[in-house]
């Protein structure tokens, strides 16, 4: 059959044609599933192989996995959406992620790896009660389901923007969900880590190429500035978002890196503590440029398509690229969602199978049955989050609210890892409950919002809750 490349389509004999971007997307999906099947053999046998890659990940794999988790829909589509409104300062979101990963690497990754645990709630249980474990699992799963749903939203917007004749927003989300769930279900942590090697190459090459090419179309910084509205500080690295919001992002994402199960799970998959530390620090350093590039592309989108919908700003810029490059960049942006969603789905499944199913429902289950349960939970979590994604709007706004709940976990694990003699069995539950109640009140009762961001109040309330309960029920009662 004869094949002809023309414009943005590949024409076959007989008049049949396929968009170039669709061909590249299909090839990318095939490559992801090929990597997953390659990883499947390593992930078989027991739940540790599936959930933690048998604790054999090298520093480079830890590095690309934490970058893959951090650089998702919020760090690409979400940042460009925000930059479309406020300018370059939106890139601070990804920089905050990078700072969080570096702090995790320097101070926490080694300590977590030395604990030889599978989930964060195992650490909580060593120093606190069973009630804290149950509430902790619930809160961690809720946090991660919210973030997963946002990856579907970003994935759907990318596919719809680049291939509007093939995908509407909902079918784009469904295809994203099927891919994310399938890759994780097949190969677990090995699949997520190895596929991130491909994902990170695509993300960095695609976004960099799109930035350079589209900026060249505009010409110079003077031409770009002239094409933008004058009432926004587009090129200020501080003023658009503002120092208060920037500080809130940094505090929130350092907090997240200290205690989110999916991040903890990456460090636990390292072959030793030193490897975990090194991988996180490298990852934090290497993810710094991505936020700036995504934000700059959001500004370019505002200049080129001033009336575009903000959430579609980055995808619409990519539509104007040469077809093959547009397809590669599409795959790059979609890769950002794949890399994040896979780790989060795996984390949610591991939490339920290890801390609920094996602990309370079927304590006598063998490793193969627990592995089956983890895979089943991955699938159920994926379906639930697809439903949630249909009702969420703003990417960055929603994700920051969900992530703030990690403050309660951070308080608990910092005491457990650095001040174990001061832990109180009762304090874990009440600290988690205080954090959850505060988050609900913050959403429903504006009078509660006495701080500029919920994360500050979460830290204050959770520290106070832990200290007060510890004083009432001191550490010596833990053994009773």
C-alpha positions as CSV (number, residue, x, y, z in Angstrom):
1,X,0.0,0.0,0.0
2,X,1.4,3.4,-0.9
3,X,1.9,6.0,1.8
4,X,2.2,9.8,1.4
5,X,3.0,12.4,4.1
6,X,1.2,15.6,3.4
7,X,0.4,18.5,5.8
8,X,-0.8,17.1,9.1
9,X,-2.0,13.7,7.7
10,X,-0.6,10.5,6.4
11,X,-2.5,9.5,3.2
12,X,-2.7,5.8,2.1
13,X,-3.7,4.4,-1.2
14,X,-7.4,4.4,-1.7
15,X,-7.9,7.8,-0.1
16,X,-7.6,6.6,3.5
17,X,-5.8,9.1,5.8
18,X,-4.7,9.3,9.4
19,X,-3.6,12.4,11.4
20,X,0.2,12.4,12.1
21,X,-0.5,13.3,15.7
22,X,-2.8,10.3,16.1
23,X,-0.1,7.9,14.7
24,X,2.5,9.2,17.1
25,X,0.1,9.0,20.0
26,X,-0.7,5.3,19.1
27,X,3.0,4.5,18.8
28,X,3.6,6.1,22.2
29,X,0.8,4.1,23.8
30,X,2.1,0.9,22.2
31,X,5.6,1.7,23.5
32,X,4.2,2.2,27.1
33,X,2.4,-1.1,27.1
34,X,5.5,-2.8,25.6
35,X,7.5,-1.4,28.6
36,X,4.8,-2.5,31.0
37,X,4.9,-6.1,29.6
38,X,8.7,-6.1,29.8
39,X,8.3,-4.9,33.5
40,X,5.6,-7.5,34.3
41,X,8.1,-10.4,34.8
42,X,10.0,-8.3,37.4
43,X,6.9,-7.3,39.2
44,X,5.4,-10.8,39.6
45,X,5.8,-13.2,42.6
46,X,4.9,-11.0,45.6
47,X,3.4,-7.7,46.5
48,X,6.8,-6.1,47.2
49,X,8.0,-6.7,43.7
50,X,4.8,-5.1,42.3
51,X,4.4,-2.2,44.7
52,X,8.1,-1.4,45.5
53,X,10.0,-2.9,42.5
54,X,11.5,-5.4,44.9
55,X,13.3,-2.5,46.6
56,X,15.8,-2.6,43.7
57,X,15.5,0.8,42.0
58,X,18.7,2.7,41.2
59,X,19.3,6.4,41.7
60,X,18.6,7.3,38.1
61,X,15.2,5.4,38.2
62,X,14.3,7.1,41.5
63,X,15.2,10.4,39.8
64,X,13.0,9.9,36.8
65,X,10.2,8.5,38.9
66,X,10.0,11.5,41.2
67,X,10.2,13.8,38.3
68,X,7.4,11.8,36.6
69,X,5.2,12.0,39.7
70,X,5.8,15.8,40.1
71,X,5.7,16.9,36.5
72,X,2.1,15.9,35.7
73,X,-1.0,17.7,34.5
74,X,-0.7,20.4,37.1
75,X,3.0,21.2,36.3
76,X,2.4,21.4,32.5
77,X,-1.3,22.2,31.5
78,X,-2.1,23.6,35.0
79,X,1.0,25.9,35.0
80,X,0.4,27.1,31.4
81,X,-3.3,27.7,32.2
82,X,-2.3,29.9,35.2
83,X,0.5,31.7,33.2
84,X,-2.1,32.5,30.6
85,X,-3.7,34.7,33.2
86,X,-0.8,35.9,35.5
87,X,2.4,35.4,33.6
88,X,5.8,33.8,34.3
89,X,5.4,33.6,38.1
90,X,3.0,30.6,37.6
91,X,6.2,28.5,37.1
92,X,6.8,28.7,40.8
93,X,4.4,25.7,41.2
94,X,6.8,23.3,39.6
95,X,9.8,25.0,41.4
96,X,8.0,24.4,44.7
97,X,7.7,20.7,43.7
98,X,11.5,20.7,43.0
99,X,12.3,22.3,46.3
100,X,10.1,19.7,48.1
101,X,11.9,16.8,46.4
102,X,15.3,18.2,47.4
103,X,14.1,18.6,51.0
104,X,12.8,15.1,51.0
105,X,16.1,13.8,49.6
106,X,18.2,15.7,52.1
107,X,16.3,15.0,55.2
108,X,13.6,12.3,54.9
109,X,14.3,9.8,52.0
110,X,17.1,8.0,53.8
111,X,15.2,7.8,57.1
112,X,12.1,6.4,55.4
113,X,14.2,3.8,53.5
114,X,15.9,2.6,56.7
115,X,12.4,1.9,58.2
116,X,11.9,-1.1,55.8
117,X,8.1,-0.3,55.6
118,X,5.7,-0.5,52.7
119,X,3.3,2.3,53.5
120,X,3.3,5.5,55.6
121,X,0.6,4.1,57.9
122,X,2.9,1.3,58.9
123,X,5.2,3.9,60.4
124,X,2.2,5.6,62.0
125,X,1.1,2.3,63.5
126,X,4.5,1.8,65.2
127,X,4.0,4.9,67.3
128,X,0.3,5.4,67.3
129,X,-3.0,3.4,67.5
130,X,-5.0,1.4,65.0
131,X,-7.6,4.2,64.7
132,X,-4.8,6.4,63.3
133,X,-4.0,3.8,60.7
134,X,-7.6,3.6,59.4
135,X,-8.1,7.3,59.3
136,X,-4.6,7.8,57.8
137,X,-5.4,5.3,55.0
138,X,-8.7,7.0,54.2
139,X,-7.1,10.5,54.1
140,X,-4.1,9.4,52.0
141,X,-6.4,7.6,49.5
142,X,-8.7,10.7,49.2
143,X,-5.7,12.9,48.5
144,X,-4.4,10.7,45.8
145,X,-7.7,10.1,44.2
146,X,-8.1,13.9,43.8
147,X,-4.7,14.2,42.2
148,X,-5.3,11.3,39.9
149,X,-8.6,12.8,38.7
150,X,-6.8,15.9,37.7
151,X,-4.5,13.9,35.5
152,X,-7.5,12.7,33.6
153,X,-8.7,16.3,33.1
154,X,-5.3,17.3,31.8
155,X,-5.1,14.2,29.6
156,X,-8.6,14.8,28.2
157,X,-7.8,18.5,27.4
158,X,-4.6,17.6,25.6
159,X,-6.2,14.9,23.4
160,X,-9.2,17.1,22.6
161,X,-7.1,20.1,21.7
162,X,-4.7,18.3,19.4
163,X,-7.2,15.9,17.8
164,X,-10.6,17.5,18.1
165,X,-12.1,15.5,15.3
166,X,-11.3,12.2,17.1
167,X,-11.6,13.1,20.8
168,X,-14.0,15.3,22.7
169,X,-13.1,16.2,26.3
170,X,-14.8,13.1,27.8
171,X,-13.5,10.5,25.4
172,X,-10.0,12.0,25.9
173,X,-10.4,11.4,29.6
174,X,-11.6,7.9,29.1
175,X,-8.7,7.0,26.8
176,X,-6.3,8.5,29.4
177,X,-7.9,6.5,32.2
178,X,-7.7,3.2,30.3
179,X,-4.0,3.8,29.5
180,X,-3.1,4.9,33.0
181,X,-4.9,2.0,34.7
182,X,-3.6,-0.6,32.2
183,X,0.1,0.4,32.5
184,X,-0.1,0.3,36.3
185,X,-2.1,-2.9,36.5
186,X,0.4,-4.8,34.3
187,X,3.8,-3.8,35.7
188,X,3.4,-1.9,39.0
189,X,6.3,0.2,40.2
190,X,8.7,-1.4,37.7
191,X,6.3,-0.3,34.9
192,X,6.0,3.2,36.4
193,X,9.7,3.7,36.8
194,X,10.9,2.2,33.5
195,X,8.2,4.0,31.5
196,X,9.3,7.3,33.1
197,X,12.6,7.0,31.3
198,X,10.7,7.4,28.0
199,X,8.2,9.9,29.6
200,X,10.9,12.3,30.9
201,X,12.8,12.3,27.6
202,X,9.6,13.2,25.7
203,X,8.5,15.8,28.3
204,X,11.7,17.7,28.3
205,X,12.4,17.5,24.5
206,X,8.8,18.2,23.5
207,X,8.3,21.3,25.8
208,X,11.7,22.7,25.0
209,X,11.2,22.3,21.2
210,X,7.7,23.9,21.4
211,X,9.0,26.8,23.4
212,X,11.8,27.6,20.9
213,X,9.8,27.1,17.8
214,X,6.7,29.1,18.9
215,X,8.9,31.9,20.3
216,X,10.7,32.2,17.0
217,X,7.3,32.7,15.3
218,X,6.7,35.7,17.5
219,X,10.2,37.0,16.9
220,X,11.6,38.9,19.9
221,X,10.8,39.6,23.6
222,X,9.7,43.1,22.5
223,X,7.3,41.6,20.0
224,X,5.9,39.2,22.6
225,X,5.5,42.0,25.1
226,X,3.7,44.2,22.5
227,X,1.2,41.4,21.8
228,X,0.2,41.0,25.4
229,X,-2.3,43.1,27.5
230,X,-0.6,45.7,29.6
231,X,-2.4,45.2,32.9
232,X,-0.6,41.9,33.9
233,X,3.1,41.6,35.0
234,X,3.8,38.9,32.4
235,X,7.5,38.7,32.9
236,X,7.8,39.2,36.6
237,X,8.9,36.1,38.5
238,X,7.0,37.2,41.6
239,X,4.3,39.8,41.0
240,X,1.7,37.8,39.0
241,X,1.1,35.1,41.5
242,X,2.4,37.1,44.4
243,X,4.7,36.2,47.3
244,X,1.9,35.0,49.5
245,X,0.8,32.4,47.0
246,X,4.3,31.4,46.1
247,X,5.2,30.8,49.7
248,X,2.0,28.8,50.1
249,X,3.0,26.6,47.2
250,X,6.5,26.1,48.6
251,X,5.2,25.2,52.1
252,X,2.5,22.9,50.7
253,X,4.7,21.0,48.3
254,X,7.5,20.6,50.8
255,X,4.8,19.2,53.2
256,X,3.6,16.9,50.4
257,X,7.0,15.5,49.8
258,X,7.5,14.7,53.4
259,X,4.5,12.5,53.8
260,X,2.5,11.6,50.6
261,X,2.4,7.8,50.2
262,X,3.2,7.9,46.5
263,X,6.4,9.8,47.2
264,X,7.3,7.7,50.2
265,X,6.7,4.6,48.0
266,X,9.3,5.8,45.5
267,X,12.0,6.2,48.3
268,X,11.0,2.8,49.7
269,X,11.7,1.2,46.2
270,X,15.3,2.3,46.3
271,X,17.9,-0.4,46.7
272,X,19.4,1.4,49.8
273,X,19.0,4.6,51.8
274,X,21.9,6.4,50.0
275,X,20.3,5.7,46.6
276,X,17.0,7.1,47.8
277,X,18.6,10.3,49.0
278,X,20.6,10.8,45.8
279,X,17.7,10.0,43.5
280,X,15.4,12.6,45.1
281,X,18.0,15.4,45.1
282,X,18.9,14.8,41.4
283,X,15.2,14.7,40.6
284,X,14.5,18.0,42.3
285,X,17.3,19.7,40.5
286,X,16.4,18.4,37.1
287,X,12.7,19.3,37.4
288,X,13.4,23.0,38.0
289,X,13.3,24.2,34.3
290,X,10.0,22.5,33.4
291,X,7.8,25.0,35.3
292,X,9.5,28.0,33.7
293,X,9.1,26.5,30.2
294,X,5.4,25.6,30.7
295,X,4.8,29.1,32.1
296,X,6.5,30.8,29.2
297,X,4.5,28.7,26.8
298,X,1.3,30.0,28.6
299,X,2.5,33.5,27.9
300,X,3.2,32.7,24.3
301,X,-0.3,31.2,24.0
302,X,-1.8,34.4,25.4
303,X,0.0,36.4,22.7
304,X,-1.0,34.1,19.9
305,X,-4.5,33.1,21.0
306,X,-5.7,35.9,23.3
307,X,-9.3,34.7,23.3
308,X,-8.5,31.0,23.9
309,X,-9.8,29.1,26.9
310,X,-7.1,29.2,29.6
311,X,-7.1,25.4,30.2
312,X,-6.4,24.8,26.5
313,X,-3.7,27.4,26.2
314,X,-0.7,25.0,26.0
315,X,-2.4,22.4,23.7
316,X,-3.5,25.1,21.3
317,X,0.0,26.5,21.0
318,X,1.1,23.0,20.1
319,X,-1.5,22.7,17.3
320,X,0.5,25.3,15.4
321,X,3.7,23.3,15.3
322,X,4.9,21.2,12.4
323,X,2.8,18.0,12.4
324,X,5.4,15.5,13.5
325,X,6.7,17.8,16.2
326,X,3.2,18.6,17.3
327,X,2.6,14.8,17.7
328,X,5.8,14.3,19.7
329,X,4.9,17.3,22.0
330,X,1.4,15.9,22.4
331,X,2.9,12.7,23.5
332,X,5.2,14.6,25.8
333,X,2.4,16.4,27.6
334,X,0.4,13.3,27.8
335,X,3.5,11.5,29.1
336,X,3.4,14.0,32.0
337,X,0.0,12.7,33.0
338,X,0.9,9.1,32.5
339,X,3.9,9.4,34.8
340,X,2.0,11.0,37.6
341,X,-1.2,8.9,37.4
342,X,0.6,5.6,37.4
343,X,2.5,6.3,40.6
344,X,-0.7,7.6,42.3
345,X,-2.8,4.6,41.2
346,X,-0.2,2.2,42.5
347,X,0.1,4.1,45.8
348,X,-3.7,4.0,46.4
349,X,-3.8,0.3,45.6
350,X,-0.9,-0.4,47.9
351,X,-2.4,1.5,50.8
352,X,-5.7,-0.4,50.6
353,X,-4.2,-3.9,50.1
354,X,-1.5,-3.5,52.8
355,X,-3.3,-1.4,55.4
356,X,-6.9,-2.4,55.1
357,X,-7.2,-5.8,53.3
358,X,-4.2,-7.6,54.8
359,X,-4.4,-6.0,58.2
360,X,-8.2,-6.1,58.9
361,X,-10.1,-8.1,56.3
362,X,-7.8,-11.1,55.5
363,X,-4.7,-11.2,57.8
364,X,-3.8,-14.7,56.7
365,X,-3.7,-13.9,52.9
366,X,-0.5,-15.0,51.2
367,X,1.6,-12.7,49.1
368,X,0.1,-13.7,45.7
369,X,-3.4,-13.0,47.0
370,X,-2.3,-9.6,48.3
371,X,-0.7,-8.9,44.9
372,X,-4.1,-9.7,43.2
373,X,-5.8,-7.4,45.7
374,X,-3.4,-4.5,44.9
375,X,-4.0,-4.9,41.2
376,X,-7.8,-5.0,41.8
377,X,-7.5,-1.8,43.9
378,X,-5.6,-0.1,41.1
379,X,-8.4,-0.8,38.7
380,X,-11.2,0.3,41.2
381,X,-9.3,3.5,42.1
382,X,-8.9,4.3,38.4
383,X,-12.6,4.0,37.7
384,X,-13.6,6.0,40.8
385,X,-11.3,8.9,39.8
386,X,-12.6,9.0,36.3
387,X,-16.0,9.7,37.7
388,X,-14.5,12.4,40.0
389,X,-12.7,14.0,37.1
390,X,-16.0,14.7,35.3
391,X,-17.0,17.2,38.1
392,X,-13.6,19.1,38.7
393,X,-12.8,22.4,37.1
394,X,-9.6,24.2,38.0
395,X,-6.5,22.0,38.1
396,X,-4.2,24.0,40.3
397,X,-6.9,25.3,42.7
398,X,-8.2,21.8,43.3
399,X,-4.9,20.1,43.7
400,X,-3.6,22.6,46.3
401,X,-6.7,22.0,48.5
402,X,-6.3,18.3,48.4
403,X,-2.5,18.4,49.1
404,X,-2.9,20.6,52.2
405,X,-4.2,17.6,54.1
406,X,-0.6,16.1,54.1
407,X,0.3,18.6,56.9
408,X,-1.2,16.3,59.5
409,X,0.9,13.3,58.2
410,X,4.0,15.4,58.2
411,X,3.6,16.4,61.8
412,X,3.1,12.7,62.8
413,X,6.0,11.3,60.8
414,X,8.4,14.1,61.8
415,X,7.8,13.2,65.5
416,X,8.1,9.5,64.7
417,X,11.3,9.7,62.8
418,X,13.1,12.5,64.6
419,X,11.6,12.5,68.1
420,X,10.3,9.0,68.7
421,X,10.5,9.3,72.5
422,X,7.8,12.0,72.4
423,X,5.3,10.1,70.3
424,X,1.8,9.6,71.8
425,X,-0.4,6.7,70.8
426,X,-3.5,8.8,70.9
427,X,-2.1,11.8,69.2
428,X,-1.9,10.3,65.7
429,X,-5.6,9.8,65.3
430,X,-6.6,13.2,66.7
431,X,-4.0,15.1,64.6
432,X,-5.3,13.4,61.4
433,X,-8.9,14.1,62.5
434,X,-8.1,17.8,63.3
435,X,-6.5,18.2,59.8
436,X,-9.5,16.6,58.0
437,X,-12.1,18.6,60.0
438,X,-10.2,21.9,59.4
439,X,-10.1,21.2,55.6
440,X,-13.8,20.7,55.5
441,X,-14.5,23.8,57.6
442,X,-12.2,25.8,55.4
443,X,-14.2,24.8,52.3
444,X,-17.6,25.4,53.9
445,X,-17.1,28.3,56.4
446,X,-15.3,31.4,55.0
447,X,-15.1,32.8,58.6
448,X,-12.5,30.1,59.4
449,X,-10.1,31.5,56.7
450,X,-8.0,33.7,59.0
451,X,-4.8,32.8,57.1
452,X,-4.0,33.5,53.4
453,X,-3.8,29.8,52.6
454,X,-5.2,26.7,54.3
455,X,-1.7,25.0,54.5
456,X,-0.6,27.5,57.3
457,X,-3.7,26.8,59.4
458,X,-3.3,23.1,58.8
459,X,0.2,23.1,60.2
460,X,-0.8,25.3,63.2
461,X,-3.9,23.2,64.1
462,X,-2.1,19.8,63.5
463,X,0.9,20.8,65.6
464,X,-1.4,22.1,68.4
465,X,-3.5,18.9,68.2
466,X,-0.5,16.7,68.5
467,X,1.0,18.6,71.4
468,X,-2.2,18.9,73.4
469,X,-3.1,15.2,73.0
470,X,0.5,14.2,73.8
471,X,0.4,16.2,77.0
472,X,-2.9,14.6,78.0
473,X,-1.9,11.1,76.8
474,X,1.9,11.1,77.1
475,X,4.4,8.8,75.4
476,X,4.7,6.4,78.3
477,X,1.1,5.3,77.7
478,X,2.0,4.0,74.3
479,X,3.1,0.7,75.7
480,X,0.0,0.2,77.8
